[in-house]
Amino acid sequence: MRLWVEIIGSFAAMCTSLCWLPQAIKIIREKRTEGLSLLTQAFFTLGTAMWCVYGFLLHEWPIIAANLVTLALSATIVALKLRYP
């Protein structure tokens, strides 16, 4: 049972972390961000950073790893939004 829980959690983390990759690639290629809300993306990035802190406080490496990937991609999108308004 524990193995299935780990598999489901890992798959969920992979999906929610990597879902931002196509968006970041699209922005890098097109250099256009007018369809994105800076406020929404900034709050999401802050929330992801807080999940990282939460993971560190609990010493939960799956939470930390998944949210560090998400944070990197989300922060990249915020930076690109600021660069290409």
N, C-alpha and C positions, 0 to 999 in steps of 0.2 A: 504494500500500500504506500509506504513512504517513497518508494521509487517513482510511482505514478505521480505523486504530489510534486516531486522534484522535476519530473519531466514536464508536467503541465505548467509549473511556475517558470521554468526555463524557457519554454516555448512562448508563454505570455510576455515575459521580459524581452525576448528577442523581437517579437512582433511590435510591441509598443516602443522599443528603442529604435529599431531600424525603419519604422514607418516615416521618420523624418528625413531619411537619406534621399529618397526621390525628390522631395521638396527642395532640399539644399542643392542638389545637382541641377535641378531645373532653374533655380535662381542664378546659380553660377554661370550656366550656359546662356540664359536669356538676359541676365542683368536687369531683371524687372521684378518688382515686388509690390506693385500697386494693389494687388488683390489681398494682401496680408495686413492684418491689424497689428501694428507695433505694440499696442497696449496688451492685447491678448497674448502675443508671443512673449513679451517681456514677463508677464505674470506667470505664464507657463514655465519659462526658464527659471524664474525665482522659485516656483514650486518644486521643480526638479532639483534645484540646488538644495532646497530644504529636505527633500527625500534623501539626498546624499548624506547630509548631516545626520539625519535620523538613522540611516544605515550605519554610519560610523559610530554613533553613540551606542547602538545595539551590537556592534561588531558583526553585522549581517552582510557578508560579502556578496551574496546574490543581489541584495537591494542596492548596495554600493555600485557594483559593476554595471547593472542595468541602467541605473540612473546617471552614472558618469558618461556612458555612451549617449544617452538621451540628452544630457546637459551639453555635451560637446556639439551635437548636431543642432540643438535648439539655440544655443549661444551663437553658433555660426550663422543661423538664419537671422537672429536679431542684428548681428553685425552687418550682414548683407542688406537687411532692411534699412539700416542707418546709412549704408554706403550708396544704395540704389533706391532712394525714396520714390 
